[in-house]
Every structure is written in structure tokens, then in C-alpha cells.
Amino acid sequence: MEGSTSSEPMLDAKSEVTNQLIDFQWKLGMAVSSDSCRSLKYPYVAVMLKVADHSGQVKNKSFEMTIPQFQNFYKQFKEIAAVIETV
């Protein structure tokens, strides 16, 4: 797109899908302390994905997000689902 400042790759209908989402799990957690901090007390979301590559090999991927990051992630998934329903 002209004038776009986003560094995220753009996909179109001709793009190849190289991985398939097999499973998506998440859980809410609360960090209460760490080795370097006595009291953290912030909520986070732990996400666990199972993804199959083009050869069928399944890999587990996991990461943590803040609540606002997860809310944005969820919103993007809803938008993707709405587009898929129109195809």
C-alpha cells in the first residue's frame, strides 16, 4: 500500500499458507513476585498454540501477553473470522 508506514507483512488471496493452527489455549495468570522484584502483582495471559507446518509436523509455541495486548489479539482474530466467513 502506498503511504503505509506499517512494517507488518501484508497477505493477499494468493499468499501461501505455510502453517496451520491446530489448537489454541490461553489462561489468565497473576505474577506476584520474581527474583528481582518482591511484589509485581500484574495480570497476564499465557497463550499456548499447536501449529502444524507444511510437512505436518506439529510444534508447540507459547508466549505471554499483557491484558491490553491479548484484547487486541482477540479483536484481530474476530476480524479474521469475519473475513473468512465471507469467502
Backbone bond lengths (Angstrom), bond angles and torsions (degrees), N, CA, C in turn:
res aa  C-N    CA-C-N  psi(-1)  N-CA   C-N-CA  omega(-1)  CA-C   N-CA-C  phi
1 M - - - 1.444 - - 1.517 110.17 -
2 E 1.311 116.66 137.04 1.442 120.56 177.59 1.517 110.73 -70.47
3 G 1.315 116.03 140.30 1.447 120.67 176.64 1.516 114.22 75.67
4 S 1.325 117.54 2.79 1.455 120.60 -179.62 1.518 109.62 -76.77
5 T 1.320 116.01 134.75 1.460 119.78 178.43 1.515 111.40 -104.60
6 S 1.338 117.20 1.81 1.457 121.00 -178.47 1.516 110.15 -72.82
7 S 1.318 117.02 138.43 1.454 121.02 176.81 1.530 111.20 -97.05
8 E 1.341 117.43 3.00 1.454 121.28 179.78 1.517 109.82 -77.52
9 P 1.354 117.34 139.53 1.461 118.95 179.64 1.522 110.83 -67.64
10 M 1.324 116.02 143.51 1.454 122.26 178.30 1.525 108.43 -99.63
11 L 1.336 117.49 135.69 1.450 122.36 176.68 1.515 108.49 -108.59
12 D 1.321 116.39 146.02 1.451 119.86 173.92 1.525 108.55 -125.19
13 A 1.309 116.54 -177.82 1.466 121.19 -175.37 1.520 112.08 -63.27
14 K 1.331 118.50 -20.14 1.462 121.55 -178.84 1.525 112.57 -89.81
15 S 1.317 118.12 -7.28 1.457 121.44 -177.63 1.529 110.67 -67.49
16 E 1.316 115.36 141.64 1.458 120.08 177.60 1.521 110.17 -83.29
17 V 1.316 115.93 138.99 1.453 121.18 174.30 1.522 106.25 -89.65
18 T 1.325 116.96 123.81 1.456 119.71 -177.03 1.522 112.85 -103.99
19 N 1.317 117.91 -15.91 1.457 121.81 179.26 1.519 109.46 -133.89
20 Q 1.330 115.48 152.49 1.463 120.54 178.09 1.514 108.99 -123.53
21 L 1.323 116.28 130.76 1.457 121.57 177.29 1.520 108.67 -75.44
22 I 1.319 116.96 120.00 1.461 123.03 -178.72 1.529 110.88 -96.27
23 D 1.325 116.39 -43.98 1.458 120.74 -177.41 1.518 109.28 -148.50
24 F 1.326 115.51 146.58 1.456 122.97 179.76 1.512 107.13 -135.19
25 Q 1.316 117.76 120.34 1.456 122.25 176.65 1.519 108.77 -131.10
26 W 1.314 115.41 148.78 1.453 119.58 176.54 1.519 109.36 -144.23
27 K 1.308 114.50 155.79 1.468 119.44 175.23 1.524 108.64 -147.35
28 L 1.297 113.96 147.39 1.456 121.61 179.25 1.519 108.60 -89.86
29 G 1.308 116.37 135.00 1.457 120.83 179.70 1.521 110.63 -133.23
30 M 1.313 114.68 168.57 1.458 120.70 178.30 1.524 107.45 -134.39
31 A 1.319 115.83 116.92 1.455 120.24 176.37 1.522 107.61 -80.92
32 V 1.318 116.41 120.94 1.461 119.11 -177.81 1.522 113.00 -106.14
33 S 1.328 117.82 -24.35 1.457 119.63 177.33 1.526 109.60 -165.22
34 S 1.317 115.32 165.33 1.456 121.21 175.62 1.522 107.95 -146.99
35 D 1.323 116.13 179.69 1.453 119.68 178.87 1.528 111.83 -63.28
36 S 1.336 116.12 -32.39 1.461 119.06 -175.39 1.526 114.07 -98.19
37 C 1.322 117.87 -15.92 1.467 120.81 -179.49 1.522 109.52 -129.83
38 R 1.308 116.82 135.37 1.459 120.02 179.75 1.507 113.04 -75.25
39 S 1.316 117.09 -36.45 1.451 120.06 -175.43 1.527 109.79 -140.85
40 L 1.310 116.38 109.99 1.462 120.63 179.71 1.524 111.04 -98.97
41 K 1.312 116.48 -56.10 1.466 123.98 176.97 1.526 113.58 51.36
42 Y 1.331 117.16 56.44 1.459 119.19 173.58 1.528 108.80 -129.49
43 P 1.342 116.92 141.13 1.462 120.08 179.13 1.528 110.81 -80.14
44 Y 1.313 115.61 152.05 1.458 121.98 176.46 1.521 108.43 -147.71
45 V 1.310 116.14 164.63 1.456 121.89 176.42 1.527 107.47 -117.69
46 A 1.328 115.87 125.51 1.457 121.81 175.13 1.529 107.38 -96.32
47 V 1.330 116.47 126.66 1.457 122.57 -178.37 1.528 108.76 -113.63
48 M 1.342 115.79 132.47 1.457 122.04 177.16 1.529 108.28 -122.60
49 L 1.329 116.21 123.94 1.459 121.71 -179.31 1.522 110.19 -117.24
50 K 1.323 116.56 145.73 1.456 122.82 166.93 1.515 105.44 -113.82
51 V 1.338 116.24 122.67 1.452 121.71 -175.46 1.521 108.75 -128.19
52 A 1.346 116.46 132.66 1.465 121.82 176.30 1.523 108.17 -100.32
53 D 1.331 116.70 131.42 1.460 119.37 176.72 1.525 109.61 -84.51
54 H 1.324 116.77 -177.80 1.466 121.67 -175.03 1.530 113.52 -60.61
55 S 1.340 117.01 -23.65 1.467 120.40 178.82 1.528 112.35 -88.57
56 G 1.339 117.24 -5.56 1.458 121.42 -179.87 1.521 113.92 95.74
57 Q 1.315 117.69 -3.88 1.461 120.77 179.01 1.526 109.42 -70.29
58 V 1.345 116.17 127.74 1.463 121.59 -178.20 1.526 109.26 -94.72
59 K 1.316 114.87 131.04 1.461 121.28 178.08 1.517 108.98 -123.34
60 N 1.311 116.47 145.00 1.457 122.81 175.50 1.517 108.58 -96.25
61 K 1.312 116.04 134.07 1.451 121.99 177.22 1.524 107.24 -129.21
62 S 1.311 116.94 140.80 1.460 119.79 178.36 1.527 109.61 -142.05
63 F 1.328 114.48 150.37 1.451 120.80 178.49 1.519 108.67 -160.30
64 E 1.319 115.91 165.07 1.461 122.08 179.04 1.521 109.86 -117.27
65 M 1.337 115.03 148.08 1.461 121.57 178.46 1.521 109.33 -135.79
66 T 1.313 114.71 155.29 1.459 119.13 170.56 1.534 107.45 -73.41
67 I 1.311 117.20 166.95 1.466 120.84 178.77 1.538 110.97 -59.59
68 P 1.341 120.03 -47.73 1.473 118.96 178.18 1.535 112.84 -60.75
69 Q 1.331 118.08 -38.08 1.462 120.54 177.16 1.526 110.79 -62.65
70 F 1.335 116.88 -43.09 1.459 120.57 179.91 1.529 110.90 -65.53
71 Q 1.334 117.59 -39.95 1.455 120.38 178.66 1.530 110.73 -61.51
72 N 1.313 117.34 -40.01 1.460 121.53 177.30 1.536 110.37 -67.08
73 F 1.317 116.96 -42.08 1.462 123.41 177.67 1.532 109.89 -59.04
74 Y 1.317 116.64 -45.89 1.465 122.23 179.23 1.531 110.76 -62.87
75 K 1.323 116.38 -43.11 1.462 121.35 178.78 1.523 110.73 -60.09
76 Q 1.329 116.58 -42.58 1.461 120.60 179.11 1.526 111.17 -64.69
77 F 1.326 118.00 -39.06 1.466 120.98 177.50 1.528 110.60 -63.55
78 K 1.332 117.90 -39.88 1.460 120.95 177.98 1.530 110.67 -63.44
79 E 1.327 116.47 -39.78 1.457 120.64 178.38 1.529 110.76 -65.41
80 I 1.319 117.15 -40.91 1.459 121.53 177.68 1.525 110.28 -62.37
81 A 1.329 116.50 -45.07 1.467 121.10 179.92 1.524 110.80 -60.76
82 A 1.326 117.89 -39.17 1.462 121.41 179.38 1.528 110.52 -64.90
83 V 1.320 117.12 -39.31 1.470 120.60 178.81 1.530 109.98 -68.50
84 I 1.317 117.10 -41.90 1.475 120.64 -179.52 1.510 110.51 -61.89
85 E 1.316 118.04 -37.55 1.477 121.16 179.72 1.521 112.33 -63.60
86 T 1.323 117.57 -24.80 1.465 120.37 -179.48 1.529 112.46 -85.61
87 V 1.309 117.43 -10.59 1.482 121.03 -177.16 1.520 109.86 -84.50
